[in-house]
């Protein structure tokens, strides 16, 4: 027994003692919560938590009772009879200004009558006779095929007119919405440039109008902004129960044009006075700052009232304008194609100098005509007449007096003088942009430059006529404005534009890329010397003499048949440091008429020198 082991006495340890003893352990880490006692929640805290969740549950049960039991029938009826409609919020269209900040196109507060697509069946209650009377511009057939968007039945109403309209059709759930009417300046000369807005032909029931012509069309995306959307709940009686804004409308951006409103109106009136007094069919004019390419004025005559289109034009008035033989809808600056006549001669002269076939000092005798053998009738030579006998003329004087014989000779050749030929004339005409548009991004005619290579038959007479700007050559006024600017700047192509800002707008309509014409400066100087002499007494552009400013200019009288002619003038000033260039064409006047585009240019430049002297001094 003495060898028996003693039993070890074990001690029972409580958790508290363990945690207390742990404080003496080396490496004890308090950040890991070692040595902390975990305390149970008190009964008070547990009771508070229980009461909180009980109250929340009671509130939710009460709300559910209210929705499902107390007012369940009301809300079921509302859900059944009420409807939700998306109302388009039309943005304010951007304002168009002239270069001096004068408003040319703006918006006036008006009202429109609208009906939701899901209520279109109510339109059947309107008799056909009243449809024609009250809705002459609305297409019911198109509306029936349209989407679920609300449709504008009629717009541009005063509040009083809108209320009377609603009262006239009490059974139809029409509603009145705020709108705006595009309004344009009452100054003359802006119709073709500004254009107008109207409903989209693809979406006749749409509330938002889009640009149809002119600047309103070219810059439509910038001007019109972005539609907004409002969700509206209405009851069975068409009363608004609730509404919420889903997307706010974004107004369009403003545009500032390079156009001077005073110069534009003056140019238009100067053209109009001569057209009406001397029997022309119409006319157009362009004024350009050759240093910057800014277009200061650009107008076509005749025009039409823009506000009639914006506020509503009758079918009778539209038919009258559309059938007018003077074509008031025709934007002649961009789309009028005309035979240029003698304003084309500087190109032939420049080509002859550049190719070295004649010196500017060499004289050619003009007896009033030249004749060449007729291969079909040898006893009847073909005669090509000058507009008068000029005697001996060198290149400078030939430009000044516009000698046809001189340009027949250097163009097609005659006697011992070699001509440059029709193909060279074609090439130089295209170098100066004829046959190409002036702008990219707008509707514009290209005109036509005849080509001997593509003609079925080309004879020497065709080259003679080509040399003096006749034949099938067709140019636009805006092309001639670019051309005369290039002559003023020794071949440099102007960056023509008619919008100043914003910068994004300049990328919508851009100048057509055309390389500069590389010809010796002394050759350009010869052309300019001839145009300077033309604008002095005795020259064809002497109408610009005596205004206190020296001009370089060239006139043209283009025969178009039946005793009718187009009258042209192009020019620039001041002579030694050109700032401004001008082009005017008068369409289809009598060939016996001695008053034409030169008279327009004098009237306008007298005003221009007085009111805008910074461009000519």
HULINGI-V996632 format. One record per pair of residues at least 24 apart in sequence whose C-alpha atoms are under 8 Angstrom apart, sorted by sequence separation. I is the first residue (numbers start at 0). GAP is how many residues later the second one is. If there is no record, write none. Layout:
BEGIN
I_GAP / I_GAP
END
This chain:
BEGIN
119_24 / 154_24 / 155_24 / 224_24 / 225_24 / 301_24 / 303_24 / 365_24 / 366_24 / 425_24 / 447_24 / 448_24 / 491_24 / 492_24 / 527_24 / 548_24 / 549_24 / 550_24 / 563_24 / 564_24 / 155_25 / 224_25 / 225_25 / 301_25 / 302_25 / 303_25 / 364_25 / 365_25 / 425_25 / 447_25 / 448_25 / 490_25 / 491_25 / 548_25 / 549_25 / 563_25 / 564_25 / 224_26 / 225_26 / 301_26 / 302_26 / 364_26 / 365_26 / 446_26 / 447_26 / 490_26 / 548_26 / 563_26 / 564_26 / 223_27 / 224_27 / 300_27 / 302_27 / 363_27 / 364_27 / 365_27 / 446_27 / 447_27 / 489_27 / 490_27 / 562_27 / 563_27 / 223_28 / 224_28 / 363_28 / 364_28 / 422_28 / 446_28 / 490_28 / 540_28 / 559_28 / 562_28 / 567_28 / 568_28 / 222_29 / 223_29 / 271_29 / 362_29 / 363_29 / 421_29 / 422_29 / 445_29 / 446_29 / 489_29 / 566_29 / 567_29 / 568_29 / 116_30 / 117_30 / 221_30 / 222_30 / 266_30 / 270_30 / 271_30 / 299_30 / 362_30 / 363_30 / 421_30 / 422_30 / 445_30 / 566_30 / 567_30 / 84_31 / 116_31 / 221_31 / 222_31 / 267_31 / 299_31 / 300_31 / 362_31 / 444_31 / 489_31 / 115_32 / 116_32 / 222_32 / 263_32 / 266_32 / 267_32 / 299_32 / 361_32 / 362_32 / 558_32 / 568_32 / 115_33 / 116_33 / 262_33 / 263_33 / 267_33 / 299_33 / 360_33 / 361_33 / 490_33 / 115_34 / 116_34 / 262_34 / 263_34 / 298_34 / 359_34 / 360_34 / 489_34 / 114_35 / 115_35 / 258_35 / 263_35 / 297_35 / 359_35 / 369_35 / 489_35 / 579_35 / 113_36 / 114_36 / 257_36 / 258_36 / 259_36 / 260_36 / 359_36 / 368_36 / 578_36 / 579_36 / 113_37 / 114_37 / 257_37 / 258_37 / 259_37 / 365_37 / 367_37 / 486_37 / 578_37 / 113_38 / 114_38 / 257_38 / 258_38 / 577_38 / 112_39 / 113_39 / 258_39 / 365_39 / 111_40 / 112_40 / 113_40 / 364_40 / 365_40 / 434_40 / 437_40 / 487_40 / 530_40 / 111_41 / 112_41 / 364_41 / 421_41 / 424_41 / 433_41 / 437_41 / 486_41 / 111_42 / 112_42 / 363_42 / 420_42 / 424_42 / 436_42 / 573_42 / 111_43 / 531_43 / 554_43 / 572_43 / 573_43 / 110_44 / 111_44 / 280_44 / 281_44 / 421_44 / 437_44 / 109_45 / 110_45 / 111_45 / 280_45 / 421_45 / 433_45 / 109_46 / 110_46 / 124_46 / 348_46 / 432_46 / 109_47 / 110_47 / 124_47 / 285_47 / 109_48 / 110_48 / 283_48 / 284_48 / 411_48 / 109_49 / 112_49 / 121_49 / 122_49 / 282_49 / 283_49 / 432_49 / 111_50 / 121_50 / 432_50 / 110_51 / 121_51 / 411_51 / 431_51 / 152_52 / 357_52 / 410_52 / 411_52 / 151_53 / 345_53 / 356_53 / 410_53 / 118_54 / 150_54 / 151_54 / 344_54 / 431_54 / 543_54 / 149_55 / 150_55 / 151_55 / 407_55 / 408_55 / 411_55 / 542_55 / 149_56 / 150_56 / 407_56 / 410_56 / 542_56 / 145_57 / 148_57 / 344_57 / 406_57 / 407_57 / 540_57 / 543_57 / 114_58 / 348_58 / 351_58 / 437_58 / 542_58 / 543_58 / 114_59 / 145_59 / 347_59 / 351_59 / 407_59 / 542_59 / 546_59 / 113_60 / 114_60 / 341_60 / 406_60 / 407_60 / 112_61 / 113_61 / 141_61 / 142_61 / 348_61 / 356_61 / 406_61 / 86_62 / 87_62 / 112_62 / 113_62 / 141_62 / 142_62 / 344_62 / 347_62 / 356_62 / 85_63 / 86_63 / 112_63 / 113_63 / 141_63 / 347_63 / 356_63 / 85_64 / 111_64 / 112_64 / 403_64 / 110_65 / 111_65 / 138_65 / 172_65 / 354_65 / 110_66 / 111_66 / 137_66 / 138_66 / 110_67 / 111_67 / 137_67 / 351_67 / 440_67 / 441_67 / 548_67 / 109_68 / 110_68 / 351_68 / 440_68 / 548_68 / 108_69 / 109_69 / 110_69 / 350_69 / 439_69 / 440_69 / 108_70 / 109_70 / 438_70 / 439_70 / 108_71 / 109_71 / 438_71 / 439_71 / 107_72 / 108_72 / 438_72 / 439_72 / 106_73 / 107_73 / 350_73 / 437_73 / 438_73 / 106_74 / 107_74 / 186_74 / 189_74 / 350_74 / 437_74 / 106_75 / 107_75 / 188_75 / 189_75 / 436_75 / 105_76 / 106_76 / 187_76 / 188_76 / 104_77 / 105_77 / 187_77 / 347_77 / 350_77 / 104_78 / 105_78 / 186_78 / 188_78 / 346_78 / 104_79 / 188_79 / 103_80 / 104_80 / 187_80 / 188_80 / 347_80 / 103_81 / 187_81 / 346_81 / 432_81 / 102_82 / 346_82 / 430_84 / 487_84 / 431_85 / 430_86 / 483_86 / 483_87 / 484_87 / 91_88 / 469_88 / 483_88 / 89_89 / 104_89 / 468_89 / 469_89 / 480_89 / 488_89 / 479_90 / 487_90 / 487_93 / 484_96 / 483_97 / 483_98 / 483_99 / 480_100 / 480_101 / 480_102 / 479_103 / 192_105 / 192_106 / 476_106 / 191_107 / 476_107 / 191_108 / 334_108 / 336_108 / 476_108 / 189_109 / 333_109 / 334_109 / 335_109 / 337_109 / 188_110 / 195_110 / 333_110 / 334_110 / 336_110 / 188_111 / 191_111 / 194_111 / 197_111 / 333_111 / 188_112 / 190_112 / 196_112 / 197_112 / 190_113 / 195_113 / 196_113 / 188_114 / 190_114 / 195_114 / 190_115 / 89_117 / 89_118 / 87_119 / 347_119 / 183_122 / 344_122 / 183_123 / 343_123 / 344_123 / 182_124 / 343_124 / 344_124 / 181_125 / 343_125 / 341_126 / 342_126 / 182_127 / 340_127 / 341_127 / 93_128 / 94_128 / 181_128 / 182_128 / 340_128 / 398_128 / 93_129 / 180_129 / 181_129 / 339_129 / 340_129 / 92_130 / 93_130 / 180_130 / 338_130 / 339_130 / 395_130 / 399_130 / 92_131 / 93_131 / 338_131 / 394_131 / 395_131 / 398_131 / 399_131 / 91_132 / 92_132 / 397_132 / 398_132 / 399_132 / 90_133 / 91_133 / 338_133 / 339_133 / 395_133 / 396_133 / 399_133 / 400_133 / 90_134 / 338_134 / 339_134 / 395_134 / 399_134 / 90_135 / 337_135 / 338_135 / 339_135 / 394_135 / 395_135 / 398_135 / 399_135 / 89_136 / 90_136 / 337_136 / 338_136 / 396_136 / 89_137 / 90_137 / 191_137 / 336_137 / 337_137 / 395_137 / 400_137 / 88_138 / 89_138 / 191_138 / 336_138 / 337_138 / 400_138 / 401_138 / 87_139 / 88_139 / 191_139 / 335_139 / 336_139 / 399_139 / 400_139 / 87_140 / 88_140 / 335_140 / 336_140 / 399_140 / 87_141 / 88_141 / 334_141 / 335_141 / 86_142 / 87_142 / 333_142 / 85_143 / 86_143 / 332_143 / 333_143 / 85_144 / 86_144 / 331_144 / 332_144 / 333_144 / 85_145 / 86_145 / 331_145 / 332_145 / 84_146 / 85_146 / 83_147 / 84_147 / 83_148 / 84_148 / 83_149 / 84_149 / 82_150 / 83_150 / 81_151 / 82_151 / 81_152 / 82_152 / 81_153 / 82_153 / 80_154 / 81_154 / 399_154 / 80_155 / 100_155 / 155_155 / 398_155 / 77_157 / 93_157 / 96_157 / 98_157 / 90_158 / 91_158 / 92_158 / 93_158 / 94_158 / 95_158 / 96_158 / 97_158 / 98_158 / 88_159 / 89_159 / 90_159 / 91_159 / 92_159 / 93_159 / 94_159 / 95_159 / 96_159 / 97_159 / 98_159 / 101_159 / 88_160 / 90_160 / 91_160 / 92_160 / 93_160 / 94_160 / 95_160 / 96_160 / 97_160 / 98_160 / 99_160 / 90_161 / 93_161 / 95_161 / 97_161 / 98_161 / 97_162 / 98_162 / 97_163 / 353_165 / 353_166 / 359_166 / 353_169 / 352_170 / 349_173 / 349_174 / 349_177 / 348_178 / 345_181 / 285_191 / 284_192 / 285_192 / 283_193 / 287_193 / 286_194 / 285_195 / 289_195 / 287_197 / 289_198 / 289_199 / 292_201 / 293_201 / 294_201 / 291_202 / 292_202 / 293_202 / 294_202 / 295_202 / 290_203 / 291_203 / 292_203 / 293_203 / 294_203 / 289_204 / 291_204 / 292_204 / 293_204 / 287_208 / 342_211 / 341_212 / 342_212 / 341_213 / 342_213 / 341_214 / 340_215 / 341_215 / 339_216 / 340_216 / 341_216 / 339_217 / 340_217 / 339_218 / 340_218 / 338_219 / 338_220 / 338_221 / 217_223 / 217_224 / 342_225 / 339_226 / 342_226 / 338_227 / 340_227 / 342_227 / 337_228 / 339_228 / 257_239 / 258_239 / 257_240 / 256_241 / 257_241 / 256_242 / 257_242 / 255_243 / 256_243 / 254_244 / 255_244 / 256_244 / 254_245 / 255_245 / 254_246 / 255_246 / 254_247 / 253_248 / 254_250 / 221_283 / 218_286 / 290_287 / 289_288 / 290_288 / 218_289 / 289_289 / 290_289 / 217_290 / 288_290 / 289_290 / 217_291 / 288_291 / 289_291 / 287_292 / 288_292 / 286_293 / 287_293 / 286_294 / 287_294 / 286_295 / 285_296 / 286_296 / 284_297 / 285_297 / 284_298 / 285_298 / 284_299 / 283_300 / 284_300 / 282_301 / 283_301 / 282_302 / 283_302 / 282_303 / 281_304 / 282_304 / 280_305 / 281_305 / 279_306 / 280_306 / 281_306 / 279_307 / 280_307 / 279_308 / 280_308 / 279_309 / 278_310 / 279_310 / 274_311 / 277_311 / 278_311 / 270_315 / 277_315 / 277_317 / 277_318 / 273_321 / 273_322 / 273_325 / 270_326 / 273_326 / 288_326 / 270_329 / 269_330 / 269_333 / 269_334 / 266_337 / 265_338 / 265_341 / 262_345 / 98_401
END
